[in-house]
Amino acid sequence: MNGDEEFFDAVTGFDSDNSSGDFSETNQRVTGVIHVDTSQSNGIGKAGERPPQENGIQKHRTCLPAPMFTRTDFSVWSILKRCIGLELSKITMPIAFNEPLSFLQRITEYMEHVYLVHKASRQPQPLDRMQCVAAFAVSAVASQWERTGKPFNPLLGETYELIREDLGFRFISEQVSHHPPISAFYSEGLHHDFLFHGSIYPKLKFWGKSVEAEPRGTITLELLRHNEAYTWTNPTCCVHNVIIGKLWIEQYGTVEILNHRTGDKCVLHFKPCGLFGKELHKVEGHIQDKNKRKLFIIYGKWTEGLWGIDPVAYESFRKQERRGDPLRKAKLDEAAERADSDVADTVPAAQETVQVIPGSRLLWRINARPPNSAQMYNFTSFTVSLNELQTGMEKILAPTDCRLRPDIRGMEDGNMDLASQEKERLEEKQREARRARAKEEAEWQTRWFHQGRNPYTGTPDWLYTGSYFERDFSGCPDIY
């Protein structure tokens, strides 16, 4: 296959074995806190208009412009049967299997439950902070529940920014590499309480009936007030029944969250479905100190919520459970009712309730999906707002922002013919740009991130260069 034929839209936008991400750059540390100018943090500035406000809080849309396009007229097998023995990144997928978001916007969904990070920053004890960080790590994958559409592959140089004053953060991401596909992101708290950054480049495997995305890339959370850094890697995601039957998703694998200052570690086991499905969506684990002494037990489901309990109480309950204590069921029912009354969010109806052990603490619960979520690609309320282009935003956004991608915009508006045509045009434009660089022997230059080493793990990473929110976009490439 020659260089002119290498740009294709893969099943999930990731490469396979080439996704090593090994870099030759010498060690570089992430820069310190980037000063947040709150006078410019509204995302509109002088050139634009203020978005709709309600009691001083910016309003966001609650539905998409058009309902989800039906996929019943397309055969997945007619496409995937060509995948056997090949890399999935070389297979073109019809646009009907997409959802109207770029993968950069998918990454931004990590921030839906950012209140857990703010909460962690306020906790005086490291054990309590780790509980919040663990809940945040699990919540970051919760939006994938029932999301079987694939995001659009980001174009090389594509960016996405999001500023949410109501949630206390701003976020920037960039597609820094095309082969292998690598997406880098950076977020900071508007009150200088955290930094959150990383680069994502999973490896895809096709197993005949399922597609598995093995995560690669380190995720780092820094709690600035405590001079603490936490690192982890996401669990493996698998989409089942890609050939026939109802698509469904599971996450599995072990996630280890390390506090690099104290040595505390949280070990979370995302359970595979199992033979009879009893383990589906379950998460179990514990927090341990640097001497591997268990300090706290964590359990729940990534599709529902997360609870925690003292190890002594946990072991006592398990002993009673093994003896068949007749009080067990009554205690479980009572605990479940008590936990339900602690929060206002409704558990999605399709979920079974986690059996809550008496004495447990609720760490996090998933947000209820909007009533029309099934007609909106199973988006959450947070996700629905990600591609919203408010009045005046195009004047201040970087010209590479994926809100301005015409193929995604066309799909969101329900114009599938236009979306497909624009997708093909953008792919050809990117191929032409690559040919021009090859002719001139010019290397692609990233704008907002640079290659380096994670300052805490020493592994290859992409680090934020800074200055994006100064909004000097004069050198941005023309990719649309």
DRENDO-1510 file (C-alpha; in Angstrom, 1 decimal, always signed):
<recs>
REC; n; res; u; v; w
REC; 1; MET; +0.0; +0.0; +0.0 .
REC; 2; ASN; +1.5; +3.4; -1.0 .
REC; 3; GLY; +1.5; +6.6; +1.0 .
REC; 4; ASP; -1.4; +8.0; -1.0 .
REC; 5; GLU; -3.7; +5.2; +0.1 .
REC; 6; GLU; -3.0; +5.2; +3.8 .
REC; 7; PHE; -5.7; +7.4; +5.1 .
REC; 8; PHE; -8.8; +5.4; +6.1 .
REC; 9; ASP; -11.5; +5.7; +8.8 .
REC; 10; ALA; -11.0; +2.8; +11.2 .
REC; 11; VAL; -13.6; +1.2; +13.3 .
REC; 12; THR; -12.8; +3.3; +16.4 .
REC; 13; GLY; -10.2; +5.6; +15.0 .
REC; 14; PHE; -7.2; +3.8; +16.5 .
REC; 15; ASP; -4.2; +2.0; +14.9 .
REC; 16; SER; -3.0; -1.5; +15.9 .
REC; 17; ASP; +0.5; -2.8; +16.4 .
REC; 18; ASN; +2.2; +0.4; +15.2 .
REC; 19; SER; +0.8; +2.2; +18.2 .
REC; 20; SER; +3.9; +1.9; +20.3 .
REC; 21; GLY; +4.2; +5.6; +20.9 .
REC; 22; ASP; +8.0; +5.3; +21.6 .
REC; 23; PHE; +9.7; +8.6; +21.3 .
REC; 24; SER; +13.4; +9.6; +21.1 .
REC; 25; GLU; +13.0; +12.9; +22.9 .
REC; 26; THR; +14.9; +13.4; +26.1 .
REC; 27; ASN; +13.0; +13.8; +29.4 .
REC; 28; GLN; +10.9; +16.9; +29.7 .
REC; 29; ARG; +8.7; +17.9; +32.6 .
REC; 30; VAL; +5.2; +19.3; +32.2 .
REC; 31; THR; +5.3; +23.0; +32.7 .
REC; 32; GLY; +3.9; +24.4; +35.9 .
REC; 33; VAL; +0.5; +25.9; +36.4 .
REC; 34; ILE; -0.7; +27.9; +33.4 .
REC; 35; HIS; -2.2; +31.1; +34.7 .
REC; 36; VAL; -5.9; +31.2; +34.2 .
REC; 37; ASP; -7.2; +34.6; +33.1 .
REC; 38; THR; -10.8; +34.4; +34.2 .
REC; 39; SER; -11.6; +37.5; +32.2 .
REC; 40; GLN; -11.1; +35.5; +29.1 .
REC; 41; SER; -12.3; +32.1; +30.3 .
REC; 42; ASN; -15.8; +32.5; +29.0 .
REC; 43; GLY; -14.7; +31.3; +25.6 .
REC; 44; ILE; -16.2; +34.2; +23.7 .
REC; 45; GLY; -14.1; +37.2; +24.1 .
REC; 46; LYS; -14.4; +40.6; +22.4 .
REC; 47; ALA; -15.0; +39.3; +19.0 .
REC; 48; GLY; -18.0; +37.1; +19.9 .
REC; 49; GLU; -21.3; +37.4; +21.6 .
REC; 50; ARG; -22.2; +36.1; +25.0 .
REC; 51; PRO; -24.0; +32.8; +25.0 .
REC; 52; PRO; -27.5; +32.4; +26.5 .
REC; 53; GLN; -27.5; +32.9; +30.3 .
REC; 54; GLU; -29.9; +31.8; +33.0 .
REC; 55; ASN; -29.3; +33.2; +36.5 .
REC; 56; GLY; -25.7; +33.9; +35.5 .
REC; 57; ILE; -25.0; +30.4; +34.3 .
REC; 58; GLN; -24.5; +29.6; +30.6 .
REC; 59; LYS; -27.2; +27.4; +29.2 .
REC; 60; HIS; -26.4; +24.4; +27.0 .
REC; 61; ARG; -28.5; +22.6; +24.5 .
REC; 62; THR; -30.4; +19.5; +25.7 .
REC; 63; CYS; -30.9; +17.7; +22.4 .
REC; 64; LEU; -29.3; +17.2; +19.0 .
REC; 65; PRO; -30.6; +19.0; +15.9 .
REC; 66; ALA; -31.7; +15.7; +14.3 .
REC; 67; PRO; -32.4; +12.2; +15.5 .
REC; 68; MET; -30.0; +9.3; +15.1 .
REC; 69; PHE; -29.8; +7.8; +11.6 .
REC; 70; THR; -30.9; +4.2; +11.3 .
REC; 71; ARG; -28.2; +1.6; +10.7 .
REC; 72; THR; -30.5; -1.2; +9.7 .
REC; 73; ASP; -29.8; -0.9; +6.0 .
REC; 74; PHE; -26.1; -1.6; +6.4 .
REC; 75; SER; -24.2; -4.9; +6.8 .
REC; 76; VAL; -21.3; -4.7; +9.2 .
REC; 77; TRP; -20.1; -8.1; +8.1 .
REC; 78; SER; -19.8; -6.9; +4.5 .
REC; 79; ILE; -17.3; -4.4; +5.7 .
REC; 80; LEU; -15.5; -6.4; +8.5 .
REC; 81; LYS; -15.0; -9.6; +6.6 .
REC; 82; ARG; -12.3; -7.7; +4.8 .
REC; 83; CYS; -10.6; -7.1; +8.2 .
REC; 84; ILE; -9.5; -10.6; +8.9 .
REC; 85; GLY; -5.7; -10.7; +9.0 .
REC; 86; LEU; -5.5; -6.9; +8.4 .
REC; 87; GLU; -5.2; -3.8; +10.6 .
REC; 88; LEU; -8.5; -2.3; +11.3 .
REC; 89; SER; -7.1; +1.2; +10.6 .
REC; 90; LYS; -6.9; +0.2; +6.9 .
REC; 91; ILE; -10.7; -0.5; +6.6 .
REC; 92; THR; -13.1; +2.2; +5.5 .
REC; 93; MET; -16.4; +2.2; +7.4 .
REC; 94; PRO; -19.6; +3.8; +6.2 .
REC; 95; ILE; -20.5; +7.0; +7.9 .
REC; 96; ALA; -23.7; +5.4; +9.2 .
REC; 97; PHE; -21.7; +3.6; +11.9 .
REC; 98; ASN; -20.3; +6.8; +13.2 .
REC; 99; GLU; -21.7; +9.1; +15.9 .
REC; 100; PRO; -21.5; +12.9; +15.3 .
REC; 101; LEU; -18.4; +13.5; +17.5 .
REC; 102; SER; -14.7; +13.5; +16.9 .
REC; 103; PHE; -12.6; +11.2; +19.1 .
REC; 104; LEU; -11.2; +14.4; +20.6 .
REC; 105; GLN; -14.6; +15.2; +21.9 .
REC; 106; ARG; -14.9; +11.6; +23.2 .
REC; 107; ILE; -11.8; +12.2; +25.3 .
REC; 108; THR; -13.4; +15.4; +26.7 .
REC; 109; GLU; -16.2; +13.2; +28.2 .
REC; 110; TYR; -13.6; +12.3; +30.9 .
REC; 111; MET; -14.6; +15.6; +32.4 .
REC; 112; GLU; -18.3; +14.9; +32.9 .
REC; 113; HIS; -17.8; +14.1; +36.6 .
REC; 114; VAL; -15.0; +16.6; +37.2 .
REC; 115; TYR; -16.7; +17.5; +40.5 .
REC; 116; LEU; -14.9; +14.5; +41.9 .
REC; 117; VAL; -11.5; +16.1; +41.2 .
REC; 118; HIS; -12.6; +19.3; +42.9 .
REC; 119; LYS; -13.8; +17.2; +45.8 .
REC; 120; ALA; -10.5; +15.4; +46.0 .
REC; 121; SER; -8.6; +18.7; +46.1 .
REC; 122; ARG; -10.6; +19.7; +49.2 .
REC; 123; GLN; -9.9; +16.6; +51.2 .
REC; 124; PRO; -7.3; +16.9; +53.9 .
REC; 125; GLN; -6.4; +13.2; +54.1 .
REC; 126; PRO; -4.7; +11.3; +51.3 .
REC; 127; LEU; -7.0; +8.2; +51.7 .
REC; 128; ASP; -10.0; +10.4; +51.1 .
REC; 129; ARG; -8.3; +12.0; +48.1 .
REC; 130; MET; -7.6; +8.6; +46.6 .
REC; 131; GLN; -11.2; +7.6; +47.0 .
REC; 132; CYS; -12.3; +10.6; +45.0 .
REC; 133; VAL; -9.6; +10.0; +42.3 .
REC; 134; ALA; -10.6; +6.3; +42.0 .
REC; 135; ALA; -14.2; +7.3; +41.5 .
REC; 136; PHE; -13.2; +9.9; +38.9 .
REC; 137; ALA; -11.1; +7.2; +37.0 .
REC; 138; VAL; -14.1; +4.9; +36.9 .
REC; 139; SER; -16.5; +7.7; +36.0 .
REC; 140; ALA; -14.4; +8.6; +33.0 .
REC; 141; VAL; -15.4; +5.4; +31.2 .
REC; 142; ALA; -19.1; +5.5; +32.2 .
REC; 143; SER; -20.2; +7.5; +29.2 .
REC; 144; GLN; -19.3; +4.5; +27.0 .
REC; 145; TRP; -22.2; +2.5; +28.3 .
REC; 146; GLU; -24.4; +1.6; +25.3 .
REC; 147; ARG; -22.3; +3.8; +23.0 .
REC; 148; THR; -21.9; +1.6; +20.0 .
REC; 149; GLY; -21.3; +4.3; +17.4 .
REC; 150; LYS; -17.7; +5.1; +16.5 .
REC; 151; PRO; -16.4; +8.6; +16.8 .
REC; 152; PHE; -14.9; +10.3; +13.7 .
REC; 153; ASN; -11.1; +9.9; +13.3 .
REC; 154; PRO; -9.5; +13.3; +14.1 .
REC; 155; LEU; -7.6; +14.8; +11.2 .
REC; 156; LEU; -3.9; +15.5; +11.8 .
REC; 157; GLY; -3.8; +18.9; +13.6 .
REC; 158; GLU; -7.4; +18.9; +14.6 .
REC; 159; THR; -8.2; +20.4; +18.0 .
REC; 160; TYR; -11.0; +20.7; +20.5 .
REC; 161; GLU; -11.4; +23.1; +23.3 .
REC; 162; LEU; -14.0; +23.2; +26.0 .
REC; 163; ILE; -14.5; +25.8; +28.8 .
REC; 164; ARG; -17.1; +25.2; +31.5 .
REC; 165; GLU; -17.1; +27.9; +34.1 .
REC; 166; ASP; -20.0; +26.1; +35.8 .
REC; 167; LEU; -17.9; +23.0; +36.2 .
REC; 168; GLY; -14.6; +24.8; +36.9 .
REC; 169; PHE; -12.3; +23.7; +34.1 .
REC; 170; ARG; -11.0; +24.3; +30.7 .
REC; 171; PHE; -9.7; +21.7; +28.2 .
REC; 172; ILE; -7.7; +21.5; +25.0 .
REC; 173; SER; -6.8; +18.5; +22.9 .
REC; 174; GLU; -4.9; +18.0; +19.6 .
REC; 175; GLN; -4.4; +15.2; +17.2 .
REC; 176; VAL; -0.6; +15.1; +17.2 .
REC; 177; SER; +0.0; +12.0; +15.1 .
REC; 178; HIS; -1.8; +10.2; +12.3 .
REC; 179; HIS; +0.3; +7.0; +12.0 .
REC; 180; PRO; +0.0; +5.9; +14.7 .
REC; 181; PRO; -3.1; +7.9; +15.7 .
REC; 182; ILE; -2.3; +9.8; +18.9 .
REC; 183; SER; -4.6; +12.3; +20.7 .
REC; 184; ALA; -3.1; +14.5; +23.4 .
REC; 185; PHE; -5.1; +16.4; +25.9 .
REC; 186; TYR; -4.6; +18.9; +28.8 .
REC; 187; SER; -7.1; +20.4; +31.3 .
REC; 188; GLU; -6.8; +22.7; +34.2 .
REC; 189; GLY; -9.0; +23.9; +37.0 .
REC; 190; LEU; -10.2; +27.5; +36.7 .
REC; 191; HIS; -9.4; +27.8; +40.5 .
REC; 192; HIS; -5.9; +26.4; +40.1 .
REC; 193; ASP; -6.7; +23.2; +42.0 .
REC; 194; PHE; -5.7; +20.6; +39.4 .
REC; 195; LEU; -4.0; +19.7; +36.1 .
REC; 196; PHE; -5.2; +16.7; +34.1 .
REC; 197; HIS; -3.3; +15.5; +31.0 .
REC; 198; GLY; -2.3; +12.6; +28.9 .
REC; 199; SER; -2.1; +11.0; +25.4 .
REC; 200; ILE; -4.2; +8.2; +24.1 .
REC; 201; TYR; -3.1; +5.6; +21.5 .
REC; 202; PRO; -4.9; +2.2; +22.0 .
REC; 203; LYS; -4.3; -1.0; +20.0 .
REC; 204; LEU; -7.2; -2.6; +18.2 .
REC; 205; LYS; -7.8; -6.3; +17.9 .
REC; 206; PHE; -10.6; -8.0; +15.8 .
REC; 207; TRP; -11.7; -11.3; +17.2 .
REC; 208; GLY; -14.4; -12.2; +14.6 .
REC; 209; LYS; -17.4; -11.4; +16.7 .
REC; 210; SER; -15.9; -8.5; +18.7 .
REC; 211; VAL; -13.6; -5.6; +18.5 .
REC; 212; GLU; -11.2; -5.0; +21.4 .
REC; 213; ALA; -9.4; -1.7; +22.2 .
REC; 214; GLU; -6.4; -2.2; +24.4 .
REC; 215; PRO; -5.5; +1.1; +26.1 .
REC; 216; ARG; -2.1; +2.7; +25.7 .
REC; 217; GLY; -1.0; +6.0; +27.1 .
REC; 218; THR; -0.7; +7.3; +30.6 .
REC; 219; ILE; -3.3; +9.5; +32.2 .
REC; 220; THR; -2.1; +12.0; +34.8 .
REC; 221; LEU; -4.0; +14.0; +37.4 .
REC; 222; GLU; -2.2; +16.6; +39.5 .
REC; 223; LEU; -3.7; +18.0; +42.7 .
REC; 224; LEU; -1.8; +21.2; +43.0 .
REC; 225; ARG; -2.8; +22.2; +46.5 .
REC; 226; HIS; -1.3; +18.9; +47.8 .
REC; 227; ASN; +1.6; +18.6; +45.4 .
REC; 228; GLU; +0.3; +15.2; +44.4 .
REC; 229; ALA; +0.3; +13.4; +41.1 .
REC; 230; TYR; -1.8; +10.3; +40.3 .
REC; 231; THR; -1.2; +8.2; +37.1 .
REC; 232; TRP; -3.2; +5.3; +35.6 .
REC; 233; THR; -4.2; +3.6; +32.3 .
REC; 234; ASN; -7.8; +3.0; +31.3 .
REC; 235; PRO; -9.3; -0.6; +31.1 .
REC; 236; THR; -9.7; -2.5; +27.9 .
REC; 237; CYS; -13.0; -1.8; +26.1 .
REC; 238; CYS; -14.6; -4.5; +24.0 .
REC; 239; VAL; -17.6; -4.2; +21.6 .
REC; 240; HIS; -19.5; -7.5; +21.1 .
REC; 241; ASN; -21.7; -8.7; +18.4 .
REC; 242; VAL; -20.2; -6.6; +15.7 .
REC; 243; ILE; -21.4; -9.1; +13.1 .
REC; 244; ILE; -24.9; -10.1; +14.2 .
REC; 245; GLY; -27.1; -9.5; +17.2 .
REC; 246; LYS; -27.4; -6.5; +19.6 .
REC; 247; LEU; -24.2; -4.6; +20.1 .
REC; 248; TRP; -23.0; -4.4; +23.7 .
REC; 249; ILE; -19.9; -3.1; +25.5 .
REC; 250; GLU; -17.8; -4.3; +28.4 .
REC; 251; GLN; -14.7; -3.0; +30.1 .
REC; 252; TYR; -12.2; -5.3; +31.7 .
REC; 253; GLY; -8.7; -5.4; +33.0 .
REC; 254; THR; -6.8; -4.1; +36.0 .
REC; 255; VAL; -6.4; -0.3; +36.6 .
REC; 256; GLU; -3.7; +0.8; +39.0 .
REC; 257; ILE; -3.8; +4.4; +40.3 .
REC; 258; LEU; -0.6; +5.5; +42.0 .
REC; 259; ASN; -0.1; +8.5; +44.2 .
REC; 260; HIS; +3.5; +9.3; +43.4 .
REC; 261; ARG; +4.0; +11.4; +46.6 .
REC; 262; THR; +2.7; +9.0; +49.3 .
REC; 263; GLY; +3.1; +5.7; +47.5 .
REC; 264; ASP; -0.6; +4.8; +48.1 .
REC; 265; LYS; -2.1; +2.8; +45.3 .
REC; 266; CYS; -5.6; +1.9; +44.2 .
REC; 267; VAL; -6.0; -1.4; +42.4 .
REC; 268; LEU; -9.3; -1.7; +40.5 .
REC; 269; HIS; -10.4; -4.9; +38.7 .
REC; 270; PHE; -12.9; -4.3; +35.9 .
REC; 271; LYS; -14.5; -7.7; +35.7 .
REC; 272; PRO; -15.1; -9.5; +32.4 .
REC; 273; CYS; -18.7; -10.6; +31.7 .
REC; 274; GLY; -18.1; -14.3; +32.5 .
REC; 275; LEU; -20.0; -17.3; +31.4 .
REC; 276; PHE; -23.5; -16.3; +32.7 .
REC; 277; GLY; -23.0; -12.5; +32.7 .
REC; 278; LYS; -23.0; -12.2; +36.5 .
REC; 279; GLU; -19.8; -10.2; +36.5 .
REC; 280; LEU; -20.8; -7.8; +33.7 .
REC; 281; HIS; -19.8; -4.2; +34.4 .
REC; 282; LYS; -18.6; -5.0; +38.0 .
REC; 283; VAL; -15.6; -3.1; +39.5 .
REC; 284; GLU; -13.8; -4.4; +42.6 .
REC; 285; GLY; -10.6; -3.3; +44.2 .
REC; 286; HIS; -8.9; -1.7; +47.2 .
REC; 287; ILE; -6.7; +1.1; +48.3 .
REC; 288; GLN; -3.3; +0.2; +49.8 .
REC; 289; ASP; -0.5; +2.1; +51.4 .
REC; 290; LYS; +3.2; +1.9; +50.2 .
REC; 291; ASN; +3.6; -1.2; +52.4 .
REC; 292; LYS; +0.7; -2.9; +50.6 .
REC; 293; ARG; -1.6; -2.7; +53.7 .
REC; 294; LYS; -5.2; -2.5; +52.6 .
REC; 295; LEU; -6.8; +0.7; +53.8 .
REC; 296; PHE; -10.2; +0.7; +51.9 .
REC; 297; ILE; -12.3; -1.7; +49.8 .
REC; 298; ILE; -14.1; -0.4; +46.7 .
REC; 299; TYR; -16.8; -2.1; +44.7 .
REC; 300; GLY; -19.7; -1.3; +42.3 .
REC; 301; LYS; -20.4; -1.1; +38.6 .
REC; 302; TRP; -18.9; +1.4; +36.1 .
REC; 303; THR; -22.4; +1.6; +34.6 .
REC; 304; GLU; -24.1; +2.5; +37.9 .
REC; 305; GLY; -22.0; +3.6; +40.8 .
REC; 306; LEU; -19.1; +3.0; +43.2 .
REC; 307; TRP; -19.1; +2.3; +46.9 .
REC; 308; GLY; -16.4; +1.8; +49.5 .
REC; 309; ILE; -16.1; +0.3; +53.0 .
REC; 310; ASP; -13.5; -0.4; +55.7 .
REC; 311; PRO; -11.7; -3.7; +55.1 .
REC; 312; VAL; -12.6; -5.1; +58.5 .
REC; 313; ALA; -16.3; -4.4; +58.0 .
REC; 314; TYR; -16.0; -5.9; +54.5 .
REC; 315; GLU; -14.4; -9.1; +55.7 .
REC; 316; SER; -16.9; -9.4; +58.5 .
REC; 317; PHE; -19.8; -9.2; +56.0 .
REC; 318; ARG; -18.2; -11.7; +53.6 .
REC; 319; LYS; -17.8; -14.2; +56.5 .
REC; 320; GLN; -21.5; -13.8; +57.4 .
REC; 321; GLU; -22.3; -14.2; +53.7 .
REC; 322; ARG; -20.4; -17.5; +53.5 .
REC; 323; ARG; -22.2; -18.8; +56.6 .
REC; 324; GLY; -25.6; -17.9; +55.0 .
REC; 325; ASP; -26.5; -15.3; +57.6 .
REC; 326; PRO; -30.4; -15.0; +57.5 .
REC; 327; LEU; -30.1; -11.3; +58.2 .
REC; 328; ARG; -28.0; -10.7; +55.1 .
REC; 329; LYS; -30.9; -10.0; +52.7 .
REC; 330; ALA; -32.6; -7.6; +55.1 .
REC; 331; LYS; -29.4; -5.7; +55.6 .
REC; 332; LEU; -28.7; -5.5; +51.9 .
REC; 333; ASP; -32.2; -4.1; +51.2 .
REC; 334; GLU; -31.9; -1.6; +54.1 .
REC; 335; ALA; -28.5; -0.5; +52.9 .
REC; 336; ALA; -29.7; -0.1; +49.3 .
REC; 337; GLU; -32.6; +2.1; +50.4 .
REC; 338; ARG; -30.4; +4.2; +52.5 .
REC; 339; ALA; -27.8; +4.7; +49.7 .
REC; 340; ASP; -30.6; +5.6; +47.3 .
REC; 341; SER; -31.9; +8.3; +49.5 .
REC; 342; ASP; -28.4; +9.9; +49.8 .
REC; 343; VAL; -28.4; +11.2; +46.2 .
REC; 344; ALA; -31.0; +12.6; +43.8 .
REC; 345; ASP; -29.7; +11.1; +40.6 .
REC; 346; THR; -31.8; +8.2; +39.2 .
REC; 347; VAL; -30.1; +4.9; +38.4 .
REC; 348; PRO; -30.7; +4.0; +34.7 .
REC; 349; ALA; -33.7; +1.6; +34.6 .
REC; 350; ALA; -31.7; -1.0; +32.6 .
REC; 351; GLN; -29.3; -1.5; +35.4 .
REC; 352; GLU; -29.4; -4.0; +38.3 .
REC; 353; THR; -28.8; -2.4; +41.6 .
REC; 354; VAL; -25.4; -3.1; +43.2 .
REC; 355; GLN; -25.8; -5.0; +46.5 .
REC; 356; VAL; -24.7; -2.4; +48.9 .
REC; 357; ILE; -22.9; -3.7; +52.0 .
REC; 358; PRO; -24.1; -2.1; +55.3 .
REC; 359; GLY; -21.7; +0.7; +56.4 .
REC; 360; SER; -20.6; +1.5; +52.8 .
REC; 361; ARG; -19.9; +5.0; +51.6 .
REC; 362; LEU; -21.3; +6.1; +48.2 .
REC; 363; LEU; -18.3; +7.4; +46.2 .
REC; 364; TRP; -19.9; +8.2; +42.8 .
REC; 365; ARG; -23.1; +7.5; +40.9 .
REC; 366; ILE; -23.7; +7.7; +37.2 .
REC; 367; ASN; -25.8; +10.6; +35.9 .
REC; 368; ALA; -29.2; +9.7; +34.5 .
REC; 369; ARG; -29.3; +9.8; +30.7 .
REC; 370; PRO; -31.8; +12.3; +29.0 .
REC; 371; PRO; -35.2; +10.7; +28.2 .
REC; 372; ASN; -34.5; +10.8; +24.4 .
REC; 373; SER; -30.9; +9.5; +24.7 .
REC; 374; ALA; -31.6; +6.4; +22.5 .
REC; 375; GLN; -32.5; +8.8; +19.6 .
REC; 376; MET; -29.2; +10.7; +20.3 .
REC; 377; TYR; -26.7; +7.9; +20.0 .
REC; 378; ASN; -27.1; +7.2; +23.7 .
REC; 379; PHE; -25.4; +10.5; +24.5 .
REC; 380; THR; -25.3; +11.8; +28.1 .
REC; 381; SER; -26.5; +15.4; +28.7 .
REC; 382; PHE; -22.9; +16.5; +29.0 .
REC; 383; THR; -22.1; +14.8; +25.6 .
REC; 384; VAL; -25.0; +16.4; +23.8 .
REC; 385; SER; -23.5; +19.9; +24.4 .
REC; 386; LEU; -20.0; +19.0; +23.2 .
REC; 387; ASN; -20.5; +19.9; +19.5 .
REC; 388; GLU; -22.7; +22.8; +20.1 .
REC; 389; LEU; -21.7; +25.9; +18.1 .
REC; 390; GLN; -23.1; +28.9; +19.8 .
REC; 391; THR; -23.5; +32.3; +18.2 .
REC; 392; GLY; -20.1; +34.0; +17.8 .
REC; 393; MET; -18.0; +31.0; +18.7 .
REC; 394; GLU; -16.6; +30.5; +15.2 .
REC; 395; LYS; -15.0; +33.9; +15.5 .
REC; 396; ILE; -12.8; +32.9; +18.5 .
REC; 397; LEU; -12.3; +29.2; +18.1 .
REC; 398; ALA; -9.2; +27.8; +16.5 .
REC; 399; PRO; -9.9; +27.1; +12.8 .
REC; 400; THR; -8.9; +23.5; +13.5 .
REC; 401; ASP; -11.6; +23.0; +16.2 .
REC; 402; CYS; -13.7; +20.0; +15.4 .
REC; 403; ARG; -17.0; +21.9; +15.9 .
REC; 404; LEU; -16.1; +23.4; +12.5 .
REC; 405; ARG; -15.8; +20.0; +10.8 .
REC; 406; PRO; -18.4; +20.0; +8.0 .
REC; 407; ASP; -18.8; +16.1; +8.0 .
REC; 408; ILE; -19.6; +15.9; +11.7 .
REC; 409; ARG; -21.8; +19.0; +11.5 .
REC; 410; GLY; -23.7; +17.4; +8.5 .
REC; 411; MET; -24.3; +14.2; +10.4 .
REC; 412; GLU; -25.4; +16.0; +13.5 .
REC; 413; ASP; -27.9; +17.9; +11.3 .
REC; 414; GLY; -29.2; +14.7; +9.8 .
REC; 415; ASN; -27.8; +15.3; +6.3 .
REC; 416; MET; -26.0; +12.0; +5.8 .
REC; 417; ASP; -25.3; +12.5; +2.1 .
REC; 418; LEU; -23.5; +15.8; +2.8 .
REC; 419; ALA; -21.7; +14.3; +5.8 .
REC; 420; SER; -20.4; +11.4; +3.6 .
REC; 421; GLN; -19.3; +13.7; +0.8 .
REC; 422; GLU; -17.5; +16.0; +3.2 .
REC; 423; LYS; -15.8; +13.1; +4.9 .
REC; 424; GLU; -14.4; +11.9; +1.6 .
REC; 425; ARG; -13.3; +15.5; +0.7 .
REC; 426; LEU; -11.5; +16.0; +4.1 .
REC; 427; GLU; -9.7; +12.6; +3.7 .
REC; 428; GLU; -8.5; +13.5; +0.2 .
REC; 429; LYS; -7.4; +16.9; +1.4 .
REC; 430; GLN; -5.3; +15.3; +4.1 .
REC; 431; ARG; -3.7; +12.9; +1.6 .
REC; 432; GLU; -2.8; +15.9; -0.6 .
REC; 433; ALA; -1.3; +17.7; +2.3 .
REC; 434; ARG; +0.8; +14.7; +3.2 .
REC; 435; ARG; +2.0; +14.3; -0.4 .
REC; 436; ALA; +3.0; +18.0; -0.5 .
REC; 437; ARG; +5.0; +17.6; +2.8 .
REC; 438; ALA; +6.7; +14.5; +1.4 .
REC; 439; LYS; +7.6; +16.3; -1.8 .
REC; 440; GLU; +9.2; +19.2; +0.2 .
REC; 441; GLU; +10.7; +16.7; +2.7 .
REC; 442; ALA; +8.9; +18.7; +5.5 .
REC; 443; GLU; +8.0; +17.2; +8.8 .
REC; 444; TRP; +4.6; +17.8; +10.4 .
REC; 445; GLN; +4.8; +20.3; +13.3 .
REC; 446; THR; +2.4; +20.0; +16.2 .
REC; 447; ARG; +1.1; +23.3; +17.6 .
REC; 448; TRP; +0.0; +22.9; +21.2 .
REC; 449; PHE; +1.8; +19.7; +22.4 .
REC; 450; HIS; +5.3; +18.3; +22.1 .
REC; 451; GLN; +6.9; +14.9; +22.5 .
REC; 452; GLY; +8.6; +14.2; +25.9 .
REC; 453; ARG; +8.5; +11.9; +28.9 .
REC; 454; ASN; +5.8; +11.8; +31.6 .
REC; 455; PRO; +7.4; +13.6; +34.6 .
REC; 456; TYR; +6.2; +10.9; +37.0 .
REC; 457; THR; +6.4; +7.6; +35.2 .
REC; 458; GLY; +9.2; +8.4; +32.7 .
REC; 459; THR; +7.1; +6.8; +29.9 .
REC; 460; PRO; +6.7; +8.5; +26.5 .
REC; 461; ASP; +4.1; +11.1; +26.5 .
REC; 462; TRP; +2.9; +14.3; +24.8 .
REC; 463; LEU; +3.2; +17.4; +27.0 .
REC; 464; TYR; +1.2; +20.6; +26.7 .
REC; 465; THR; +3.3; +23.4; +25.3 .
REC; 466; GLY; +1.0; +26.2; +26.6 .
REC; 467; SER; -0.4; +29.4; +25.2 .
REC; 468; TYR; -3.5; +28.0; +23.5 .
REC; 469; PHE; -5.9; +30.2; +25.4 .
REC; 470; GLU; -3.9; +33.3; +24.3 .
REC; 471; ARG; -5.8; +32.7; +21.1 .
REC; 472; ASP; -3.0; +33.4; +18.5 .
REC; 473; PHE; -4.2; +31.0; +15.8 .
REC; 474; SER; -2.4; +32.7; +12.9 .
REC; 475; GLY; -0.2; +29.7; +12.2 .
REC; 476; CYS; -2.9; +27.0; +12.4 .
REC; 477; PRO; -3.1; +24.7; +9.3 .
REC; 478; ASP; -6.1; +24.7; +6.9 .
REC; 479; ILE; -7.4; +21.2; +7.4 .
REC; 480; TYR; -11.1; +21.7; +6.7 .
</recs>
